[in-house]
Amino acid sequence: MSKLTIALDIMGGDHGPPVILSASLRAVRQHPDTHFIFCGQRAIIEPALADLNSSQRERVHIEHCEDVVEMDDKPASALRSKQDSSMKRIVELVEQGKADACVSAGNTGALLALAYYRLKTLQGVDRPALVSFMPTAGNHKVLLLDLGANVNCTADTLFQYAVMGSVLAEQMTGKQAPRVALLNVGEEDIKGNALVKMANQQLKQTPALNYIGYVEGDDIFTDYADVVVTDGFTGNVALKSSEGLAKLVVNEAKRFSAANLWTRTMARVALPLLKTIYNRVNPDQYNGASLIGLRGIVVKSHGNASADAFYYAINQAMQEARLRVPEKIKSKIETVLLEQL
Amino acid sequence: MSKLTIALDIMGGDHGPPVILSASLRAVRQHPDTHFIFCGQRAIIEPALADLNSSQRERVHIEHCEDVVEMDDKPASALRSKQDSSMKRIVELVEQGKADACVSAGNTGALLALAYYRLKTLQGVDRPALVSFMPTAGNHKVLLLDLGANVNCTADTLFQYAVMGSVLAEQMTGKQAPRVALLNVGEEDIKGNALVKMANQQLKQTPALNYIGYVEGDDIFTDYADVVVTDGFTGNVALKSSEGLAKLVVNEAKRFSAANLWTRTMARVALPLLKTIYNRVNPDQYNGASLIGLRGIVVKSHGNASADAFYYAINQAMQEARLRVPEKIKSKIETVLLEQL
């Protein structure tokens, strides 16, 4: 493939098509070598394209889809009842090789189910993982997985997550032999539950990975590791509780600022700084989350994503497509499995 | 008991006896009706008591203990090899009824093992839990448990945690029928792993608790619940990852402040505000952690605790003793178990 084609779910997300369209049109303008397939209701999409010039317009193809997967639809209903949904269509386009990657800000559970069902996992991968980069000290970033795709993990699943995470981190950041760590409640070998202890043993015996052992929750943000691996239950809680604390800090600053003249003055100066930091550290808006381990590229933008966030998610999908991430994961999995023979 | 007696482990903590002694002497001065048993090496303790007046000095009893449990000792070695440790002694004093509560800033694993082994759990409680109050919006606080006492939980354990947490929150905050929630990856009934689904079913059928269902990680900090229940693995990660993010915010502010004159000026004003907020929201220093579900009161101050933090931990132990928390937990467990017959 010389030119990329990216399929976009125009209907997904809490803020609906206007925000998604605004980000999508920005991507069309910014990437003159890329084709886009806008999936969704033609009556909504068509008028928005009027602003594009003719060469831009030529790179946009509309796929009309009647159905919309709502944010509160059950995954099973998205799979069964909404046969003509924009979310289903973007995944199908990747499955059929008509798109190199797809992006949605819609219902996470439905997107996971559709992607898993249609694209299937790569050989050697039991379950896909939802991953995202998180902020760490000094502009570094760390890949955290799984963020909730799979709440019932085995040690094998964690092991596969480590391999996949290592590939994605290396590809996306350019860092050779990224440091891979397993999330635990302590750093000593005796700490943890049976699941992490088994995965730890497996990972220690894998020279193809730069496995550095256990890390605790606070080490996610200290640039101690490049990839932090955990099960989907724990990863989801780690992501959301740190989001929650970031929000609390900002809300407290606002509340504090109303107290009296001095704190109001202090806050007027402090709040912009705090907002800058919040935007940098808030995992919520930090980036799109990728669904990896599948035979195709699926990027999930946050449901509450702004136009900026959706635009970054499109860029992430393009980058993964250019770097052929699924092929790289496939090849690494094969290497590691051969090592274990 | 009319007058309280509190046993203090003078040797524990990262900063050693000076910080612990400073906090302990403050407690002696502030609480003229309370007796204290200082456990540790007499040669270290005795000189520090010189500053007390005679009526204060009369309320302090020294129990000389030769051994010190180090921060990196394995729990098994603390149990077996260090027979004459200050940490063991404080637990024994509670076990023998010579103290109403004990406090240590030492090695968490060793304290857990000693407390569990010597004090035993209350009838109907399988495993003790490590709990702490966390900050939420608007000066409220939420009780989070388990923070890592038990990384292998069953649904029954989670259920017992809910009962114990409800009692502790009601006693310590005075709030009637505190809202109890179960930590999960989503709020719908279909979300989560088998463990939380089973516990959810059990909790729904327990009128003696004000069970409000599932909460996600970010809801810990939103004053949505008064008690958030989870297994020790997830709870530990939630606590530490939010600590980690709080530290990142402060470090980023410092780094940012060095950038140029304008940001330096902004930061000079913003940092004190940020520090105030950090001190309020940082779960790390927020409070002592209590070990509940045992036949006695054990409070664990953070290993890195300042004299202030250790002083608050002593106060927490006194409050639990005054309120007879273990008896209240015992009685609630009996009520709930009868309800289930």
Boltz contact constraints between the chains, C-beta under 6 A:
constraints:
  - contact:
      token1: [A, 137]
      token2: [B, 251]
      max_distance: 6.0
  - contact:
      token1: [A, 148]
      token2: [B, 185]
      max_distance: 6.0
  - contact:
      token1: [A, 151]
      token2: [B, 185]
      max_distance: 6.0
  - contact:
      token1: [A, 151]
      token2: [B, 193]
      max_distance: 6.0
  - contact:
      token1: [A, 152]
      token2: [B, 193]
      max_distance: 6.0
  - contact:
      token1: [A, 185]
      token2: [B, 148]
      max_distance: 6.0
  - contact:
      token1: [A, 185]
      token2: [B, 151]
      max_distance: 6.0
  - contact:
      token1: [A, 185]
      token2: [B, 233]
      max_distance: 6.0
  - contact:
      token1: [A, 185]
      token2: [B, 236]
      max_distance: 6.0
  - contact:
      token1: [A, 193]
      token2: [B, 151]
      max_distance: 6.0
  - contact:
      token1: [A, 193]
      token2: [B, 152]
      max_distance: 6.0
  - contact:
      token1: [A, 193]
      token2: [B, 233]
      max_distance: 6.0
  - contact:
      token1: [A, 216]
      token2: [B, 240]
      max_distance: 6.0
  - contact:
      token1: [A, 217]
      token2: [B, 237]
      max_distance: 6.0
  - contact:
      token1: [A, 217]
      token2: [B, 240]
      max_distance: 6.0
  - contact:
      token1: [A, 217]
      token2: [B, 241]
      max_distance: 6.0
  - contact:
      token1: [A, 217]
      token2: [B, 244]
      max_distance: 6.0
  - contact:
      token1: [A, 218]
      token2: [B, 240]
      max_distance: 6.0
  - contact:
      token1: [A, 218]
      token2: [B, 243]
      max_distance: 6.0
  - contact:
      token1: [A, 218]
      token2: [B, 244]
      max_distance: 6.0
  - contact:
      token1: [A, 220]
      token2: [B, 241]
      max_distance: 6.0
  - contact:
      token1: [A, 220]
      token2: [B, 244]
      max_distance: 6.0
  - contact:
      token1: [A, 221]
      token2: [B, 244]
      max_distance: 6.0
  - contact:
      token1: [A, 221]
      token2: [B, 245]
      max_distance: 6.0
  - contact:
      token1: [A, 221]
      token2: [B, 248]
      max_distance: 6.0
  - contact:
      token1: [A, 233]
      token2: [B, 185]
      max_distance: 6.0
  - contact:
      token1: [A, 233]
      token2: [B, 193]
      max_distance: 6.0
  - contact:
      token1: [A, 234]
      token2: [B, 234]
      max_distance: 6.0
  - contact:
      token1: [A, 234]
      token2: [B, 237]
      max_distance: 6.0
  - contact:
      token1: [A, 236]
      token2: [B, 185]
      max_distance: 6.0
  - contact:
      token1: [A, 237]
      token2: [B, 217]
      max_distance: 6.0
  - contact:
      token1: [A, 237]
      token2: [B, 234]
      max_distance: 6.0
  - contact:
      token1: [A, 237]
      token2: [B, 238]
      max_distance: 6.0
  - contact:
      token1: [A, 238]
      token2: [B, 237]
      max_distance: 6.0
  - contact:
      token1: [A, 238]
      token2: [B, 241]
      max_distance: 6.0
  - contact:
      token1: [A, 240]
      token2: [B, 216]
      max_distance: 6.0
  - contact:
      token1: [A, 240]
      token2: [B, 217]
      max_distance: 6.0
  - contact:
      token1: [A, 240]
      token2: [B, 218]
      max_distance: 6.0
  - contact:
      token1: [A, 241]
      token2: [B, 217]
      max_distance: 6.0
  - contact:
      token1: [A, 241]
      token2: [B, 220]
      max_distance: 6.0
  - contact:
      token1: [A, 241]
      token2: [B, 238]
      max_distance: 6.0
  - contact:
      token1: [A, 241]
      token2: [B, 241]
      max_distance: 6.0
  - contact:
      token1: [A, 241]
      token2: [B, 242]
      max_distance: 6.0
  - contact:
      token1: [A, 242]
      token2: [B, 241]
      max_distance: 6.0
  - contact:
      token1: [A, 242]
      token2: [B, 242]
      max_distance: 6.0
  - contact:
      token1: [A, 242]
      token2: [B, 245]
      max_distance: 6.0
  - contact:
      token1: [A, 243]
      token2: [B, 218]
      max_distance: 6.0
  - contact:
      token1: [A, 244]
      token2: [B, 217]
      max_distance: 6.0
  - contact:
      token1: [A, 244]
      token2: [B, 218]
      max_distance: 6.0
  - contact:
      token1: [A, 244]
      token2: [B, 220]
      max_distance: 6.0
  - contact:
      token1: [A, 244]
      token2: [B, 221]
      max_distance: 6.0
  - contact:
      token1: [A, 245]
      token2: [B, 221]
      max_distance: 6.0
  - contact:
      token1: [A, 245]
      token2: [B, 242]
      max_distance: 6.0
  - contact:
      token1: [A, 245]
      token2: [B, 245]
      max_distance: 6.0
  - contact:
      token1: [A, 245]
      token2: [B, 246]
      max_distance: 6.0
  - contact:
      token1: [A, 246]
      token2: [B, 245]
      max_distance: 6.0
  - contact:
      token1: [A, 248]
      token2: [B, 221]
      max_distance: 6.0
  - contact:
      token1: [A, 248]
      token2: [B, 281]
      max_distance: 6.0
  - contact:
      token1: [A, 249]
      token2: [B, 249]
      max_distance: 6.0
  - contact:
      token1: [A, 249]
      token2: [B, 277]
      max_distance: 6.0
  - contact:
      token1: [A, 249]
      token2: [B, 281]
      max_distance: 6.0
  - contact:
      token1: [A, 251]
      token2: [B, 137]
      max_distance: 6.0
  - contact:
      token1: [A, 252]
      token2: [B, 277]
      max_distance: 6.0
  - contact:
      token1: [A, 253]
      token2: [B, 277]
      max_distance: 6.0
  - contact:
      token1: [A, 266]
      token2: [B, 269]
      max_distance: 6.0
  - contact:
      token1: [A, 266]
      token2: [B, 273]
      max_distance: 6.0
  - contact:
      token1: [A, 269]
      token2: [B, 266]
      max_distance: 6.0
  - contact:
      token1: [A, 269]
      token2: [B, 269]
      max_distance: 6.0
  - contact:
      token1: [A, 270]
      token2: [B, 270]
      max_distance: 6.0
  - contact:
      token1: [A, 270]
      token2: [B, 273]
      max_distance: 6.0
  - contact:
      token1: [A, 273]
      token2: [B, 266]
      max_distance: 6.0
  - contact:
      token1: [A, 273]
      token2: [B, 270]
      max_distance: 6.0
  - contact:
      token1: [A, 277]
      token2: [B, 249]
      max_distance: 6.0
  - contact:
      token1: [A, 277]
      token2: [B, 252]
      max_distance: 6.0
  - contact:
      token1: [A, 277]
      token2: [B, 253]
      max_distance: 6.0
  - contact:
      token1: [A, 281]
      token2: [B, 248]
      max_distance: 6.0
  - contact:
      token1: [A, 281]
      token2: [B, 249]
      max_distance: 6.0
